[in-house]
Amino acid sequence: MQTVPLTLQSSVVVRATPEEVYALVSDVTRTGEWSPVCAQCWWDEGQGPEAGAYFTGRNVTPDRTWETRSEVVVADPGREFAWSVGPGVVRWAYLITSTDDGTELTETWEFGEGGREFFDKRFGSEAQREIAEREQAAREGIPTTLAAIKRILEG
C-alpha cells in the first residue's frame, strides 16, 4: 500500500551569509552543538560533506542511545545539504535561501515508504507507535535545532 510521506519543516532567518550557514550545517561533526537528540556525528574515514559520503550519528534520549548510518544525498554549497538515514528510512535537509535580512534556513524531515517498511519489519505491531514517537521528536526538535543554529551563527 502506497502512503503519503510524513513531512515536517520549519524555517528561521539568520544574520549570516548562505555560505556561512552552509559551512556550519554541512559540518556534521558539530551536530551535537545544536541537535536535541543527535549528540555526536563522525564521517567515515576520508569522507566529508559531499554527495555519496557516509557518516554515523549517535542519538541519545532519556530512554535509549542508538547509532544511525547516513548518506549525504545533496551537497550544494550555499543552497542545500541533505542526507538519508538508513539510507532510505528518513530524509533530513537544510535548505538555504538568501534574504534581505540574511539567510533563511529551512530544516525538513521526510519519513517515506522506505521508513515505513523498515519500521514495520523492525517493530512489527509497535511500528505505528514508534513512527509517531519519531514524528513528535522531529516536530519538537526542528525548531529547537534551528534556534540553536541561529545562536551559533549570530553568536
WOZILIN-V152600 format. One record per residue. N is the residue number from 1. RES is the residue in one letter. NEAR is the number of other C-alpha atoms within 12 Angstrom. Layout:
# WOZILIN-V152600
N,RES,NEAR + N,RES,NEAR
This chain:
# WOZILIN-V152600
1,M,6 + 2,Q,9 + 3,T,12 + 4,V,13 + 5,P,20 + 6,L,26 + 7,T,23 + 8,L,27 + 9,Q,27 + 10,S,26 + 11,S,25 + 12,V,32 + 13,V,29 + 14,V,31 + 15,R,24 + 16,A,30 + 17,T,27 + 18,P,33 + 19,E,26 + 20,E,28 + 21,V,37 + 22,Y,35 + 23,A,28 + 24,L,33 + 25,V,42 + 26,S,40 + 27,D,30 + 28,V,37 + 29,T,26 + 30,R,23 + 31,T,29 + 32,G,23 + 33,E,26 + 34,W,29 + 35,S,32 + 36,P,27 + 37,V,30 + 38,C,30 + 39,A,24 + 40,Q,26 + 41,C,30 + 42,W,29 + 43,W,28 + 44,D,21 + 45,E,10 + 46,G,11 + 47,Q,19 + 48,G,24 + 49,P,32 + 50,E,26 + 51,A,22 + 52,G,21 + 53,A,28 + 54,Y,30 + 55,F,35 + 56,T,31 + 57,G,31 + 58,R,26 + 59,N,23 + 60,V,20 + 61,T,18 + 62,P,9 + 63,D,8 + 64,R,11 + 65,T,15 + 66,W,18 + 67,E,21 + 68,T,28 + 69,R,25 + 70,S,31 + 71,E,35 + 72,V,36 + 73,V,28 + 74,V,26 + 75,A,27 + 76,D,25 + 77,P,26 + 78,G,26 + 79,R,27 + 80,E,34 + 81,F,39 + 82,A,38 + 83,W,40 + 84,S,33 + 85,V,29 + 86,G,28 + 87,P,26 + 88,G,25 + 89,V,30 + 90,V,37 + 91,R,33 + 92,W,36 + 93,A,34 + 94,Y,43 + 95,L,35 + 96,I,36 + 97,T,29 + 98,S,25 + 99,T,16 + 100,D,13 + 101,D,15 + 102,G,22 + 103,T,29 + 104,E,32 + 105,L,43 + 106,T,35 + 107,E,36 + 108,T,32 + 109,W,34 + 110,E,31 + 111,F,32 + 112,G,28 + 113,E,22 + 114,G,24 + 115,G,32 + 116,R,32 + 117,E,24 + 118,F,23 + 119,F,27 + 120,D,19 + 121,K,15 + 122,R,16 + 123,F,16 + 124,G,15 + 125,S,12 + 126,E,15 + 127,A,19 + 128,Q,20 + 129,R,16 + 130,E,21 + 131,I,30 + 132,A,17 + 133,E,17 + 134,R,28 + 135,E,26 + 136,Q,18 + 137,A,24 + 138,A,32 + 139,R,24 + 140,E,21 + 141,G,27 + 142,I,34 + 143,P,27 + 144,T,23 + 145,T,34 + 146,L,36 + 147,A,27 + 148,A,26 + 149,I,39 + 150,K,30 + 151,R,20 + 152,I,21 + 153,L,28 + 154,E,18 + 155,G,11
